[in-house]
Amino acid sequence: MSLFKARDWWSAVLGEKEEFDQGCLCVADVDNSCSGEDKIVVGSYMGYLRIFSPHPVKVGDGAQAEDLLLEVHLRDPILQVEVGRFVSGTELLHLAVLHARKLCVYSVSGTLGSVEHGNQYQVKLMYEHHLQRIACNMTYGSFGGVKGRDLICIQSMDGMLMLFEQESYAFGRFLPGFLLPGPLTYSSRTDSFITVSSCRQVESYKYQVLAFATDADKREDTEQQKLGAGKRLVVDWTLNIGEQALDICVVSFSQSASSVLVLGERNFFCLKDNGQIRFMKKLGFSPSCFLPYCAVSEGAVSTLIGNHSNMLHIYQDVTLKWATQLPHVPVAVKVGCLQGLKGVIVTLSDNGHLQCSYLGTDPSLFQAPKVDSREINYEELDVEMKELQKIIRDVNTSPGPLAEKEGFLSIFASVSSTLDSVSQAASHAVGAEAVPSVTVQVMMQSRLALQKTKLSIYVESPLAATCDRFIFDSLEPEILKTISLSVFLKGNYLPSELEGTAMASYSMPTGILRIVQCKFRLPLKLICLPHQPSKTASHKLTIDTNKPPISLLSLFPGFANQSDDDQANVLGFRFITGSQVTVLASKTSQRYRIQSERFEDLWLITKELTLRLQEHFEKQGTKDFTCSFSGCIPLQEYFDVIDQHFELRLNGEKVEELLSERAIQFRAIERRLLTRFKDKTPAPLQHLDTLLDGTYKQVIALADAAEENHSNLLQSFTRLKSATHLVIMLIGLWQKLSSDQTAILEAAFLPLQRDSQELGWEETVDAAVAHLLKTCLSKSSKEQALNLSSQLTIPKDTSRLKKHITLLCDRLAKGGRLCLSTDAAAQQTIVMPGGCATIPELDPEERTAEQDSSSVFPDQRHLATQTLKPEFSPPVTFLE
């Protein structure tokens, strides 16, 4: 048990899903018992009033049934409860309950029970006041120096102080310059009300000034009042504390002086009754409530302050005397005398955790048991130590346990070889074409019983699945679980990949979360249809192989007519989005040509062609089949796709800026109109309504334009990913890159799954490519020492990115190789692989010229055809 942890004397949890605040707790002898013991009165925002008298059998006991003296549902939310002398003709204590629209005063009485059920308690309504304004909080005291009774002052949400002389309403006054209500208290020594305004000032108002001020029904300053009829409400004193106040309280530690305590958001203030600061304490935590109580030493102020770190601090003036840990965040704290125990701390949390606790510790009654004095057998200990060391060694070296853990759950996916007879697509048409769907079956099998297993299906946008999230409460061991779903095209553009991923997450018996996944390949006919081949096209690619050409009928059996002999060497494809691609196989050489009107549409067919060629020769047992690319890398076409994507990003920024300006203008016009409408004698609108209508139409049009640009940007980003995949594949075939080197290129060119205005593809790829140029593809150690910018922002244009991509291809053509090891990169700067010489170092003047992209790269098309062609563009003969 920690020394600084509050000792639980009694606790209870009130209701279910009820809310409480600082005014919902009161500790007093509400039933006027003979013993004078305090009771705990709690009200909730759900309207429940509860009165407790704790009787724990032993320290730390929870609430018993007999501890709850009374529970009444008052229907209206309870904002505050107070106990005082609120009924005329008697000095007995009564309970005041503040609701939003009324004030009720009850008497609490108990009847002695003659049987074992105990005493019975009941509340009786003495009187109530219906409020014309919504109440916020209240305070009470002997206003005006009255003896033997307490008056009540209620502050409304619109800044009116309503004073009640017990059963009758006295008067109401509006506070000047009011905006939002703050905490309110009464000082009996100065006979004044003290509050904290929304101007972050502590303000004091004399009761006599309130009584003789202008009536609340005449709040507006009329001309007659300005001439002197009646008195205006004048503040007694103010003090600017510079922050909002959570609570305020007045204490008197002697007959000659009193203190005003204010709990702010960051500081704790103690003021004299004339508004001067006695002391101020800066708090190193976020306070939640406070309570001053009777100090031990004369002239000092002792205060309990609770905070949002579940701590309760006890201060004597500005000195921290004690800190104790609570099991909850207190929103209200009181001190009372319960069961003859003085100084019990009562705390209440916002969710209804009520606790009575005390400070200090209990004596420990634990005694350590005697140790057995048996003799130690060192030989047995040595044998046991060797066995344990062997077990540890086996665990660290053997992969067996890890393999068993990984084998808890197995997942497989299979794709149907035929399309669904009835399409499961949400939208049955893309453009003018019907959208097909294909069934994917995911099978899971576990070795042990698993709970709460989650299965997620991921496919590239705009592909979608009929259901992509599955949750299984339990999986029985060794039982195959099969899930069927359909995948279809959901947008009017092509995906960048025809691969999907099934991912399952589960928790091991030890509580460790593990994930298993498998990939599946979707058929080409899901997005493609056979079509008449096209003889002309704007973009063409030639793939070389080391084996004789294969008939396209055998490679694409679902896209050709077997009776047509001409289709053995040429095949046409048409995507359901409308674009067309043609594949030609050479009759004399070992080449295949892919051509289309759009550059990015070449990717899916090119990848499908290479994959089917590899599968065909693998089935025949041929292991040395390779593909290569000897043409010119189509950088200019790739740069055109980049420019289209970047232009949409710039358009999105412009539209967002215009939309922000029009929204500001719209709100400004609204404020002008509201000001005009609030005037008693409104001035002419001066066409403000016409301007408001026009601005509203502009806002709607700009919002539609932003939404349309966002949709176009998603499509452009998908096309950019397709073009990037194609360029990476061509570079890999051209330079015969390994799988690790291709993975480095993919990580550099495809770092983002989603594109946004804050972090876009251009700046991310530019930083990644620049890093490769300065590390593994650097020309010297000087380039490796250059630091990259740590902040990524959208560039002004794409010239720098294009230059870096061109330099990357140039250095790969000169013999550079991609690697992640710094040692390998350092060795590469000395000797290039393949017998290629290093790129000569530039002079300072040439380096300056290189930084100017306009002088070095005046035309990207000229660069692609002249600068790079001597390095990697040998002549290509036309396919026959």
C-alpha positions, 0 to 999 in steps of 0.5 A: 500500500502506497503511503500517498494513496487515499485510504478507502473508508467507504465507496459506492457507484451511483446509477448507470450512465449518469453524469455529475458535476461540481454542484451535485454534491453536498455534505450536511446534517440534512435531516436535523438528526440529534447526533448532528452527523452529516449525510451525503446528498448527491444529485445527478443530471438524470434527475436522481436525488440520493442521500447516503449515511455510510455505515461501513462494517470495516474499512474499505467496505462498499455501499450496503443497502441500508447506507442509502437513506433515500433515492427519489427521481425528480424527473428534471436534471439537478444542477446544484444541491445546497443545505441551509435555513431556507424556510421561514419560521424555523431555523431547521436545515432544509434541502434546496434543489436547483433545476434548469427552470425551477427551484425546489426546497424540501424537508428531509425527515426520518421515521424510526422503524419498529421492525428490522427494516430500519428507519424510513426517510422521506422528502416533502416539498415545502415550496418551489419557484418557477424560473422565467430564465434558464438557471446556471448556478446558485449561492445562499447566505444571510443577504443584507445582514438578516439573522436566522435565515438564508436567502438564495441567489440564482444566476441565469444563463443570460446574466441575471441574478434572481434573489429569493427571500425564502418563499417569495421572489425579491428582485432580479438584476442583470450583470453589466457586460455579461456574456457567459455565466461563471462561478458565483459565491457570497461574502457575508463580511462585505455583504457582496456577491463575487463572480468571475466574468467572461472577461476573466475578471473577478467582480464584486457587487454589493447587495445594497447596490443590487437592491437599489439598482434598476429593475431587471425588466428595464435592462436597456438603457433608456433616455430616462435612465440616462437622465438620472431616474434610478441607479445603475448597477456599479461593480464594487471592485474588479481584478483581472486574473487572465484566465477562466475560473473553475470555482470560487469560494469565500472563507473566514479564518478570523473575525477581522478578515476573510479571503476570496479563493479562486481556482483558475485553469492554471493558477490558484488565487487568494484575494483579500475582501477588497480585491487585492491579491494575498498570494497566488500559486501556479499549478503544475497540473490541470485542476478539476475542483477545490475546497478550502477547510479549517486550517490548523494554524491561525491565519493560514488557508488550507485547501484541497485541490483535485486534478485530472491526474487522479490526484488530491493535493493539500496546500497550506497557503502556497505550500504543498503539505500532502498529495494523495492518489484517488481512483478517479478524477474528482469533480466535487470534493467535500469534508464532513463528519461521518460516524464520529470520524471527523475530516472524512474526505468525500469525492465524486467523479463525473460518472458517479464514483462516490468515495469517502477516504482519509489520509495516512496509513494503517499499521502493517500486521504482516510478519515474515515467516521463518525460513526453513533451515534445510541443507542445500544439495549443490549437486541437485542444483547443478543438474537443474541449472544445466537442464534449464540452460539446455531448454533456454539454448534450444528455445533460442536456436531452434525454429520449431516453436516459432514455426508452431506459432506461425502455423496456428492459422492458415489462409488460402484464396482461390479465384473462380475460372469463370465469371459470375452468371449473375453479376454481383456488381453494385453498379451494373454498368460502367459507361455503356458496358455491363460490369461482370464480377468474379467469385473469390473463395477464402479458406481458413483453417486453424490448429487451435480454437481462436477467438475474435478472428478478423478477415479483411479483403483488399483490392486496388481501387476502383475494384471493390468487393461485395463484402471486405470485412468478416469477424468470426467469434470463434474458429474450431480447430481443424475445421475448414472455414470458407468465405465467398465474395465477389469482386467487380469494377466500381469506377469508370477507370482501370485499376493499377493492379489485378491482385488482391490480398486476404489478411486475417488477424488473430490473438495467440493464447499468450495475447500476442496479435498475429497476422497471416495473409495470402495474395490472389490474382484476378482474371483479366476478363474481369475488366477486359473483352476481346476486340478487333485488333487496331493497326495504328496506335500512339504508344508502342512497346516491344518485349524481347524474349530468348525463346520462339514466339508462342501463339497468342491463341494459347496464351489468351484462350478466352480472348480469341476465336479458334476458327480465326487463323489470323489471331495466332499472331495478333490479338485485340483487347478492349477494356470495359472503360472503353480503351483498346490495346493490341498485342502482336507476336512476330513471325520471324523474331522472338518479340512481342509488341503491345500498342495502345492509344493511352500509355498507362493502358499498356501496363496491365496487358504487358504484365499479363503477357509476361506472366503468361509467358513465364507460366507457359514455359514453366509448364514445359520445363524450360527454366532459362526463359527470360524477357528483356527490353531493348527499346527507349524508356518512354520517359516523355510519355511518363512525364506527360502522365505526371504533369496531368496529375500535378496539374489536378493537384494545383487546380485542387489547391486553387479551388480550395483557396477560392472556396475558403475566400468565398466562405469567409465572405459569406460569413462576413455578409451574414454578420452584417445582415444579423447586425441589421436585423437586430437593430430596433430601427434597421437600416436599408439592406443595401443589396446585402441579400443579393450579395449573400445569394450570389456568394452562396451560389459561388460557394456551392459551385466551388464545392462541386468543383472541388468534389469533381477535381478530387474525383479526377485526382483519384483517377489520375493517381491510379493512371499514374500508378499504372504508368509507374508500374510500367516504367519500373518493369521496363527499367528492370527488363532493360537493365536485368535488375534483380528482385531486390533492386526492383523492390528498391525502385518500387519503394522509391516510385510507389511510396503512397497508397493514397494521394493528398494535398498535404503529402503528394506523390511528386514531392515524395518520389522526388525526395526518394529518387534524390536519396538514391542519386546521393547514395547508391547512385552517387558519382562521388563521396561529395554527393553522399555528404549532401543533406536532403530537405526534411520537410516535404512541400508541394513543388512549384513544377515538376521540372526537378522531379523529371530531371532526377528521374532522367538522371536515375535512368542515365546512371543506371545506363552507365552501370550504376546499381541499386542497393541499400547498403552504404558500404556497397554504395561507397565501393560503387563510387570507386568501381562501377559494375560491368566495367563502366567508368564513373561519371566525371565530376562537374566543375563549379560552373557546370554544376551551377548550369546543371541546377538550371533545368531550363538550360540543361533540359530545355525539352524533355522530349529532346532529352529522351530522344537524344541524351538517353538514346545513345546509352540504351536505345539500340535500333529496333526492326519493325515486326513482320 
